[in-house]
Amino acid sequence: MMFLVVLIALGISFLLILVRLMIGKTTFDRILAANSIGTIIVLGISVHGYYMGRPEFIDISIVYALINFIGTVAVLKLFDNGTLGDK
């Protein structure tokens, strides 16, 4: 029962963030929404791993969170500087 409640909450959060992604006023709003979608996916992977009794899913979600963070930093640097550091 609780697993279903958590999935519904994650689904509603995902839909609200998807709306923000589509109608965000600035580029940074859209980037923040994309990062939030990545966070919702990490939570979904973790909850699924807990429900299935597979603790190795936590490792997968941590790696996905790190990739999400690095991607967000790279995109923000690209928009701020116009380059990723190569001159």
GIWO-V672271 format. One record per residue. N is the residue number from 1. PSI is psi as a letter, one per 30 degrees, with the letter a starting at -180 (NA if undefined). BURIAL is b if it has 9 or more other ideal C-beta (glycine too) atoms within 8 Angstrom, else e. D_CENTER is the distance of its C-alpha to the mean C-alpha in Angstrom with 2 decimals. Layout:
N|PSI|BURIAL|D_CENTER / N|PSI|BURIAL|D_CENTER
//
This chain:
1|e|e|24.71 / 2|e|e|22.08 / 3|e|e|19.70 / 4|e|e|20.24 / 5|e|e|19.67 / 6|e|b|16.29 / 7|e|b|15.27 / 8|e|e|16.72 / 9|e|e|14.96 / 10|e|b|11.47 / 11|e|e|12.85 / 12|e|e|14.27 / 13|e|b|11.24 / 14|e|b|9.44 / 15|e|e|12.72 / 16|e|e|13.12 / 17|e|b|9.97 / 18|e|b|11.13 / 19|e|e|14.47 / 20|e|b|13.44 / 21|e|b|11.98 / 22|e|e|15.39 / 23|g|e|17.68 / 24|k|b|16.30 / 25|e|e|19.46 / 26|l|e|18.49 / 27|e|e|16.46 / 28|e|e|14.75 / 29|e|b|13.75 / 30|e|b|12.16 / 31|e|b|10.37 / 32|e|b|9.12 / 33|e|b|8.09 / 34|e|b|6.27 / 35|e|b|4.45 / 36|e|b|4.27 / 37|e|b|3.57 / 38|e|b|1.16 / 39|e|b|3.01 / 40|e|b|5.09 / 41|e|b|5.51 / 42|e|b|6.44 / 43|e|b|8.55 / 44|e|b|9.95 / 45|e|b|11.02 / 46|e|b|12.56 / 47|e|b|14.33 / 48|e|b|15.58 / 49|e|b|16.91 / 50|e|e|18.62 / 51|e|e|20.14 / 52|f|e|21.44 / 53|h|e|22.78 / 54|j|e|21.07 / 55|f|e|20.12 / 56|f|e|19.15 / 57|f|b|15.84 / 58|e|b|14.89 / 59|e|e|15.66 / 60|e|b|13.53 / 61|e|b|10.42 / 62|e|e|11.53 / 63|e|e|12.03 / 64|e|b|8.67 / 65|e|b|7.31 / 66|e|e|10.28 / 67|e|e|9.82 / 68|e|b|6.47 / 69|e|b|8.64 / 70|e|e|11.66 / 71|e|b|10.54 / 72|e|b|9.69 / 73|e|e|13.01 / 74|e|b|14.80 / 75|e|b|14.06 / 76|e|b|15.08 / 77|e|b|18.09 / 78|e|b|18.99 / 79|e|b|19.12 / 80|e|e|20.94 / 81|f|e|23.46 / 82|f|e|23.65 / 83|l|e|23.43 / 84|g|e|21.49 / 85|f|e|24.57 / 86|k|e|27.05 / 87|NA|e|30.24
//
